[in-house]
Amino acid sequence: MCRTAGAVKEVINYYANKNSHVFACFIDLTKVFDRVNYWKLFNHLLDDGIDVRLVRLLAHWYASQQVSVLWNNIRSLPFTVNNGTKQGGVLSPYLFTIPCLKKQAKLFLL
């Protein structure tokens, strides 16, 4: 069990033992980072007033990345990645949340 799940279980047990109601909602976002469309993301950045030079740099960085898979000490041929934010990158959480916040704002402005 991961640390987060253990902590959540402890919190639920704590309140349940005090005869309190516990309401929880879990959303699995593990694959969502892989589905972010670069070009929509870059348009959101431009719409938010981010300097076009920075957006161009990010676009070049993301559009030109190639990866390969290492399995059993055998490396695959490199291939281009067409969507998703870089996992483990310091900007990835920020870049991921931009489209989410835009969609959320549209829901509340209806």
SEKOLLUM-244589 format. One record per atom (N, C-alpha, C): x, y, z; residue in one letter; residue number from 1. Coordinates in steps of 0.2 Angstrom, whole numbers, plus 5000, padded with zeros to 4 digits. Example, Ala and Ser with C-alpha at 12.3 -4.5 7.8 and 13.67 -1.06 7.14 Angstrom:
BEGIN
{u 5066, v 4972, w 5039, rest A, nr 1} .
{u 5062, v 4978, w 5039, rest A, nr 1} .
{u 5066, v 4984, w 5039, rest A, nr 1} .
{u 5064, v 4989, w 5035, rest S, nr 2} .
{u 5068, v 4995, w 5036, rest S, nr 2} .
{u 5064, v 5000, w 5039, rest S, nr 2} .
END
This chain:
BEGIN
{u 5004, v 4994, w 5000, rest M, nr 1} .
{u 5000, v 5000, w 5000, rest M, nr 1} .
{u 5005, v 5006, w 5000, rest M, nr 1} .
{u 5003, v 5011, w 4996, rest C, nr 2} .
{u 5007, v 5017, w 4996, rest C, nr 2} .
{u 5006, v 5021, w 5002, rest C, nr 2} .
{u 5010, v 5026, w 5003, rest R, nr 3} .
{u 5010, v 5030, w 5009, rest R, nr 3} .
{u 5003, v 5034, w 5009, rest R, nr 3} .
{u 5001, v 5037, w 5004, rest T, nr 4} .
{u 4995, v 5041, w 5003, rest T, nr 4} .
{u 4989, v 5037, w 5005, rest T, nr 4} .
{u 4989, v 5031, w 5003, rest A, nr 5} .
{u 4983, v 5027, w 5004, rest A, nr 5} .
{u 4983, v 5025, w 5012, rest A, nr 5} .
{u 4989, v 5024, w 5015, rest G, nr 6} .
{u 4989, v 5022, w 5022, rest G, nr 6} .
{u 4987, v 5028, w 5026, rest G, nr 6} .
{u 4989, v 5034, w 5024, rest A, nr 7} .
{u 4987, v 5040, w 5028, rest A, nr 7} .
{u 4980, v 5042, w 5027, rest A, nr 7} .
{u 4977, v 5041, w 5021, rest V, nr 8} .
{u 4969, v 5042, w 5020, rest V, nr 8} .
{u 4966, v 5037, w 5025, rest V, nr 8} .
{u 4968, v 5030, w 5025, rest K, nr 9} .
{u 4965, v 5025, w 5029, rest K, nr 9} .
{u 4965, v 5027, w 5036, rest K, nr 9} .
{u 4971, v 5030, w 5039, rest E, nr 10} .
{u 4971, v 5032, w 5046, rest E, nr 10} .
{u 4966, v 5038, w 5047, rest E, nr 10} .
{u 4966, v 5043, w 5043, rest V, nr 11} .
{u 4961, v 5048, w 5044, rest V, nr 11} .
{u 4954, v 5046, w 5044, rest V, nr 11} .
{u 4952, v 5041, w 5039, rest I, nr 12} .
{u 4945, v 5039, w 5039, rest I, nr 12} .
{u 4944, v 5035, w 5046, rest I, nr 12} .
{u 4949, v 5031, w 5048, rest N, nr 13} .
{u 4948, v 5027, w 5054, rest N, nr 13} .
{u 4947, v 5031, w 5060, rest N, nr 13} .
{u 4951, v 5037, w 5060, rest Y, nr 14} .
{u 4951, v 5042, w 5066, rest Y, nr 14} .
{u 4944, v 5045, w 5067, rest Y, nr 14} .
{u 4941, v 5047, w 5061, rest Y, nr 15} .
{u 4934, v 5050, w 5062, rest Y, nr 15} .
{u 4929, v 5045, w 5062, rest Y, nr 15} .
{u 4930, v 5039, w 5060, rest A, nr 16} .
{u 4925, v 5034, w 5060, rest A, nr 16} .
{u 4925, v 5032, w 5068, rest A, nr 16} .
{u 4930, v 5031, w 5071, rest N, nr 17} .
{u 4931, v 5029, w 5078, rest N, nr 17} .
{u 4927, v 5034, w 5083, rest N, nr 17} .
{u 4927, v 5040, w 5080, rest K, nr 18} .
{u 4924, v 5046, w 5084, rest K, nr 18} .
{u 4916, v 5047, w 5082, rest K, nr 18} .
{u 4914, v 5042, w 5079, rest N, nr 19} .
{u 4907, v 5042, w 5076, rest N, nr 19} .
{u 4905, v 5048, w 5072, rest N, nr 19} .
{u 4910, v 5050, w 5068, rest S, nr 20} .
{u 4909, v 5055, w 5063, rest S, nr 20} .
{u 4908, v 5052, w 5056, rest S, nr 20} .
{u 4904, v 5056, w 5052, rest H, nr 21} .
{u 4903, v 5054, w 5045, rest H, nr 21} .
{u 4910, v 5055, w 5041, rest H, nr 21} .
{u 4911, v 5051, w 5037, rest V, nr 22} .
{u 4917, v 5052, w 5033, rest V, nr 22} .
{u 4915, v 5052, w 5025, rest V, nr 22} .
{u 4916, v 5057, w 5022, rest F, nr 23} .
{u 4914, v 5057, w 5014, rest F, nr 23} .
{u 4921, v 5058, w 5011, rest F, nr 23} .
{u 4922, v 5054, w 5006, rest A, nr 24} .
{u 4928, v 5054, w 5002, rest A, nr 24} .
{u 4927, v 5053, w 4995, rest A, nr 24} .
{u 4931, v 5056, w 4991, rest C, nr 25} .
{u 4931, v 5055, w 4984, rest C, nr 25} .
{u 4938, v 5054, w 4981, rest C, nr 25} .
{u 4939, v 5049, w 4977, rest F, nr 26} .
{u 4946, v 5048, w 4975, rest F, nr 26} .
{u 4946, v 5049, w 4967, rest F, nr 26} .
{u 4950, v 5052, w 4964, rest I, nr 27} .
{u 4951, v 5053, w 4957, rest I, nr 27} .
{u 4958, v 5050, w 4955, rest I, nr 27} .
{u 4958, v 5045, w 4951, rest D, nr 28} .
{u 4965, v 5043, w 4948, rest D, nr 28} .
{u 4967, v 5047, w 4943, rest D, nr 28} .
{u 4972, v 5051, w 4944, rest L, nr 29} .
{u 4975, v 5055, w 4938, rest L, nr 29} .
{u 4982, v 5053, w 4936, rest L, nr 29} .
{u 4983, v 5046, w 4937, rest T, nr 30} .
{u 4990, v 5044, w 4935, rest T, nr 30} .
{u 4991, v 5044, w 4927, rest T, nr 30} .
{u 4986, v 5043, w 4923, rest K, nr 31} .
{u 4987, v 5043, w 4916, rest K, nr 31} .
{u 4985, v 5050, w 4913, rest K, nr 31} .
{u 4982, v 5054, w 4917, rest V, nr 32} .
{u 4980, v 5060, w 4914, rest V, nr 32} .
{u 4986, v 5065, w 4911, rest V, nr 32} .
{u 4992, v 5064, w 4915, rest F, nr 33} .
{u 4998, v 5068, w 4913, rest F, nr 33} .
{u 5000, v 5066, w 4906, rest F, nr 33} .
{u 4998, v 5059, w 4904, rest D, nr 34} .
{u 5000, v 5057, w 4897, rest D, nr 34} .
{u 4996, v 5059, w 4892, rest D, nr 34} .
{u 4990, v 5062, w 4893, rest R, nr 35} .
{u 4985, v 5064, w 4888, rest R, nr 35} .
{u 4984, v 5071, w 4887, rest R, nr 35} .
{u 4988, v 5075, w 4890, rest V, nr 36} .
{u 4988, v 5082, w 4889, rest V, nr 36} .
{u 4990, v 5084, w 4881, rest V, nr 36} .
{u 4986, v 5087, w 4878, rest N, nr 37} .
{u 4988, v 5089, w 4871, rest N, nr 37} .
{u 4992, v 5096, w 4871, rest N, nr 37} .
{u 4999, v 5095, w 4868, rest Y, nr 38} .
{u 5003, v 5100, w 4869, rest Y, nr 38} .
{u 5001, v 5107, w 4866, rest Y, nr 38} .
{u 4998, v 5106, w 4860, rest W, nr 39} .
{u 4996, v 5112, w 4856, rest W, nr 39} .
{u 4991, v 5116, w 4859, rest W, nr 39} .
{u 4986, v 5113, w 4862, rest K, nr 40} .
{u 4981, v 5116, w 4866, rest K, nr 40} .
{u 4984, v 5119, w 4872, rest K, nr 40} .
{u 4988, v 5116, w 4875, rest L, nr 41} .
{u 4992, v 5118, w 4881, rest L, nr 41} .
{u 4995, v 5125, w 4880, rest L, nr 41} .
{u 4999, v 5125, w 4874, rest F, nr 42} .
{u 5003, v 5131, w 4872, rest F, nr 42} .
{u 4998, v 5137, w 4870, rest F, nr 42} .
{u 4992, v 5135, w 4867, rest N, nr 43} .
{u 4987, v 5140, w 4866, rest N, nr 43} .
{u 4985, v 5143, w 4873, rest N, nr 43} .
{u 4984, v 5139, w 4878, rest H, nr 44} .
{u 4981, v 5141, w 4884, rest H, nr 44} .
{u 4987, v 5146, w 4887, rest H, nr 44} .
{u 4993, v 5144, w 4887, rest L, nr 45} .
{u 4998, v 5148, w 4889, rest L, nr 45} .
{u 4998, v 5155, w 4886, rest L, nr 45} .
{u 4998, v 5155, w 4879, rest L, nr 46} .
{u 4997, v 5162, w 4876, rest L, nr 46} .
{u 4991, v 5166, w 4878, rest L, nr 46} .
{u 4986, v 5162, w 4878, rest D, nr 47} .
{u 4979, v 5166, w 4881, rest D, nr 47} .
{u 4980, v 5169, w 4887, rest D, nr 47} .
{u 4984, v 5166, w 4892, rest D, nr 48} .
{u 4986, v 5168, w 4898, rest D, nr 48} .
{u 4991, v 5174, w 4899, rest D, nr 48} .
{u 4994, v 5176, w 4893, rest G, nr 49} .
{u 4999, v 5181, w 4893, rest G, nr 49} .
{u 5006, v 5179, w 4894, rest G, nr 49} .
{u 5007, v 5172, w 4894, rest I, nr 50} .
{u 5014, v 5170, w 4894, rest I, nr 50} .
{u 5018, v 5172, w 4888, rest I, nr 50} .
{u 5024, v 5175, w 4890, rest D, nr 51} .
{u 5028, v 5177, w 4884, rest D, nr 51} .
{u 5029, v 5172, w 4879, rest D, nr 51} .
{u 5028, v 5174, w 4873, rest V, nr 52} .
{u 5028, v 5170, w 4867, rest V, nr 52} .
{u 5035, v 5166, w 4866, rest V, nr 52} .
{u 5040, v 5170, w 4868, rest R, nr 53} .
{u 5047, v 5166, w 4868, rest R, nr 53} .
{u 5047, v 5160, w 4872, rest R, nr 53} .
{u 5044, v 5161, w 4878, rest L, nr 54} .
{u 5044, v 5155, w 4883, rest L, nr 54} .
{u 5040, v 5149, w 4880, rest L, nr 54} .
{u 5034, v 5151, w 4877, rest V, nr 55} .
{u 5030, v 5146, w 4874, rest V, nr 55} .
{u 5033, v 5143, w 4868, rest V, nr 55} .
{u 5037, v 5147, w 4864, rest R, nr 56} .
{u 5041, v 5144, w 4859, rest R, nr 56} .
{u 5046, v 5139, w 4861, rest R, nr 56} .
{u 5049, v 5141, w 4866, rest L, nr 57} .
{u 5054, v 5136, w 4869, rest L, nr 57} .
{u 5051, v 5130, w 4872, rest L, nr 57} .
{u 5046, v 5130, w 4875, rest L, nr 58} .
{u 5042, v 5124, w 4878, rest L, nr 58} .
{u 5040, v 5120, w 4872, rest L, nr 58} .
{u 5037, v 5123, w 4867, rest A, nr 59} .
{u 5034, v 5120, w 4861, rest A, nr 59} .
{u 5040, v 5116, w 4857, rest A, nr 59} .
{u 5046, v 5119, w 4857, rest H, nr 60} .
{u 5052, v 5116, w 4854, rest H, nr 60} .
{u 5054, v 5110, w 4858, rest H, nr 60} .
{u 5054, v 5111, w 4865, rest W, nr 61} .
{u 5056, v 5106, w 4869, rest W, nr 61} .
{u 5052, v 5100, w 4869, rest W, nr 61} .
{u 5045, v 5101, w 4869, rest Y, nr 62} .
{u 5040, v 5096, w 4869, rest Y, nr 62} .
{u 5040, v 5092, w 4862, rest Y, nr 62} .
{u 5040, v 5096, w 4857, rest A, nr 63} .
{u 5039, v 5093, w 4850, rest A, nr 63} .
{u 5045, v 5089, w 4848, rest A, nr 63} .
{u 5050, v 5091, w 4850, rest S, nr 64} .
{u 5056, v 5088, w 4847, rest S, nr 64} .
{u 5059, v 5082, w 4852, rest S, nr 64} .
{u 5055, v 5080, w 4857, rest Q, nr 65} .
{u 5058, v 5075, w 4861, rest Q, nr 65} .
{u 5057, v 5068, w 4858, rest Q, nr 65} .
{u 5062, v 5064, w 4859, rest Q, nr 66} .
{u 5061, v 5057, w 4857, rest Q, nr 66} .
{u 5063, v 5053, w 4863, rest Q, nr 66} .
{u 5060, v 5047, w 4864, rest V, nr 67} .
{u 5061, v 5042, w 4869, rest V, nr 67} .
{u 5062, v 5035, w 4866, rest V, nr 67} .
{u 5065, v 5031, w 4870, rest S, nr 68} .
{u 5066, v 5024, w 4869, rest S, nr 68} .
{u 5064, v 5020, w 4875, rest S, nr 68} .
{u 5063, v 5014, w 4874, rest V, nr 69} .
{u 5061, v 5009, w 4880, rest V, nr 69} .
{u 5067, v 5004, w 4881, rest V, nr 69} .
{u 5069, v 5004, w 4887, rest L, nr 70} .
{u 5074, v 4999, w 4889, rest L, nr 70} .
{u 5071, v 4993, w 4893, rest L, nr 70} .
{u 5071, v 4987, w 4890, rest W, nr 71} .
{u 5068, v 4981, w 4893, rest W, nr 71} .
{u 5073, v 4975, w 4892, rest W, nr 71} .
{u 5074, v 4972, w 4897, rest N, nr 72} .
{u 5079, v 4966, w 4897, rest N, nr 72} .
{u 5086, v 4968, w 4894, rest N, nr 72} .
{u 5088, v 4974, w 4895, rest N, nr 73} .
{u 5094, v 4977, w 4893, rest N, nr 73} .
{u 5094, v 4977, w 4885, rest N, nr 73} .
{u 5088, v 4978, w 4882, rest I, nr 74} .
{u 5088, v 4979, w 4875, rest I, nr 74} .
{u 5084, v 4986, w 4874, rest I, nr 74} .
{u 5087, v 4990, w 4870, rest R, nr 75} .
{u 5084, v 4997, w 4869, rest R, nr 75} .
{u 5080, v 4997, w 4863, rest R, nr 75} .
{u 5074, v 5000, w 4863, rest S, nr 76} .
{u 5070, v 5000, w 4857, rest S, nr 76} .
{u 5073, v 5006, w 4853, rest S, nr 76} .
{u 5071, v 5006, w 4847, rest L, nr 77} .
{u 5072, v 5012, w 4842, rest L, nr 77} .
{u 5069, v 5018, w 4845, rest L, nr 77} .
{u 5072, v 5024, w 4845, rest P, nr 78} .
{u 5069, v 5030, w 4847, rest P, nr 78} .
{u 5062, v 5032, w 4843, rest P, nr 78} .
{u 5057, v 5035, w 4847, rest F, nr 79} .
{u 5051, v 5037, w 4844, rest F, nr 79} .
{u 5049, v 5043, w 4847, rest F, nr 79} .
{u 5045, v 5047, w 4843, rest T, nr 80} .
{u 5042, v 5053, w 4845, rest T, nr 80} .
{u 5036, v 5053, w 4850, rest T, nr 80} .
{u 5036, v 5057, w 4855, rest V, nr 81} .
{u 5030, v 5057, w 4859, rest V, nr 81} .
{u 5026, v 5063, w 4857, rest V, nr 81} .
{u 5020, v 5062, w 4856, rest N, nr 82} .
{u 5015, v 5067, w 4853, rest N, nr 82} .
{u 5011, v 5071, w 4858, rest N, nr 82} .
{u 5011, v 5068, w 4864, rest N, nr 83} .
{u 5006, v 5072, w 4869, rest N, nr 83} .
{u 5009, v 5070, w 4876, rest N, nr 83} .
{u 5006, v 5073, w 4881, rest G, nr 84} .
{u 5008, v 5072, w 4888, rest G, nr 84} .
{u 5013, v 5077, w 4891, rest G, nr 84} .
{u 5013, v 5078, w 4897, rest T, nr 85} .
{u 5018, v 5082, w 4901, rest T, nr 85} .
{u 5024, v 5078, w 4903, rest T, nr 85} .
{u 5030, v 5081, w 4904, rest K, nr 86} .
{u 5035, v 5077, w 4906, rest K, nr 86} .
{u 5035, v 5075, w 4913, rest K, nr 86} .
{u 5034, v 5069, w 4914, rest Q, nr 87} .
{u 5033, v 5066, w 4921, rest Q, nr 87} .
{u 5040, v 5067, w 4925, rest Q, nr 87} .
{u 5039, v 5070, w 4931, rest G, nr 88} .
{u 5045, v 5072, w 4935, rest G, nr 88} .
{u 5048, v 5079, w 4934, rest G, nr 88} .
{u 5045, v 5082, w 4928, rest G, nr 89} .
{u 5048, v 5089, w 4927, rest G, nr 89} .
{u 5045, v 5094, w 4932, rest G, nr 89} .
{u 5049, v 5099, w 4934, rest V, nr 90} .
{u 5046, v 5104, w 4938, rest V, nr 90} .
{u 5040, v 5108, w 4936, rest V, nr 90} .
{u 5040, v 5109, w 4929, rest L, nr 91} .
{u 5034, v 5113, w 4926, rest L, nr 91} .
{u 5028, v 5108, w 4925, rest L, nr 91} .
{u 5029, v 5102, w 4925, rest S, nr 92} .
{u 5023, v 5097, w 4923, rest S, nr 92} .
{u 5017, v 5098, w 4927, rest S, nr 92} .
{u 5017, v 5099, w 4934, rest P, nr 93} .
{u 5011, v 5100, w 4938, rest P, nr 93} .
{u 5007, v 5106, w 4936, rest P, nr 93} .
{u 5011, v 5112, w 4935, rest Y, nr 94} .
{u 5008, v 5118, w 4933, rest Y, nr 94} .
{u 5005, v 5117, w 4926, rest Y, nr 94} .
{u 5009, v 5114, w 4921, rest L, nr 95} .
{u 5007, v 5114, w 4914, rest L, nr 95} .
{u 5001, v 5109, w 4914, rest L, nr 95} .
{u 5000, v 5104, w 4918, rest F, nr 96} .
{u 4995, v 5100, w 4918, rest F, nr 96} .
{u 4988, v 5103, w 4921, rest F, nr 96} .
{u 4989, v 5108, w 4926, rest T, nr 97} .
{u 4983, v 5111, w 4929, rest T, nr 97} .
{u 4980, v 5116, w 4925, rest T, nr 97} .
{u 4984, v 5119, w 4920, rest I, nr 98} .
{u 4981, v 5124, w 4916, rest I, nr 98} .
{u 4975, v 5122, w 4912, rest I, nr 98} .
{u 4975, v 5117, w 4908, rest P, nr 99} .
{u 4969, v 5115, w 4905, rest P, nr 99} .
{u 4963, v 5113, w 4910, rest P, nr 99} .
{u 4965, v 5110, w 4915, rest C, nr 100} .
{u 4960, v 5108, w 4920, rest C, nr 100} .
{u 4956, v 5114, w 4923, rest C, nr 100} .
{u 4960, v 5119, w 4925, rest L, nr 101} .
{u 4957, v 5125, w 4927, rest L, nr 101} .
{u 4953, v 5129, w 4922, rest L, nr 101} .
{u 4955, v 5129, w 4916, rest K, nr 102} .
{u 4951, v 5132, w 4911, rest K, nr 102} .
{u 4944, v 5128, w 4910, rest K, nr 102} .
{u 4944, v 5122, w 4910, rest K, nr 103} .
{u 4938, v 5118, w 4910, rest K, nr 103} .
{u 4934, v 5119, w 4916, rest K, nr 103} .
{u 4937, v 5119, w 4921, rest Q, nr 104} .
{u 4933, v 5120, w 4928, rest Q, nr 104} .
{u 4930, v 5127, w 4927, rest Q, nr 104} .
{u 4933, v 5132, w 4925, rest A, nr 105} .
{u 4931, v 5139, w 4925, rest A, nr 105} .
{u 4925, v 5139, w 4920, rest A, nr 105} .
{u 4925, v 5136, w 4914, rest K, nr 106} .
{u 4919, v 5135, w 4910, rest K, nr 106} .
{u 4913, v 5132, w 4913, rest K, nr 106} .
{u 4914, v 5127, w 4917, rest L, nr 107} .
{u 4908, v 5124, w 4921, rest L, nr 107} .
{u 4905, v 5129, w 4925, rest L, nr 107} .
{u 4909, v 5133, w 4929, rest F, nr 108} .
{u 4906, v 5137, w 4934, rest F, nr 108} .
{u 4903, v 5144, w 4931, rest F, nr 108} .
{u 4905, v 5145, w 4925, rest L, nr 109} .
{u 4903, v 5151, w 4921, rest L, nr 109} .
{u 4897, v 5150, w 4917, rest L, nr 109} .
{u 4894, v 5144, w 4917, rest L, nr 110} .
{u 4888, v 5143, w 4913, rest L, nr 110} .
{u 4882, v 5147, w 4915, rest L, nr 110} .
END
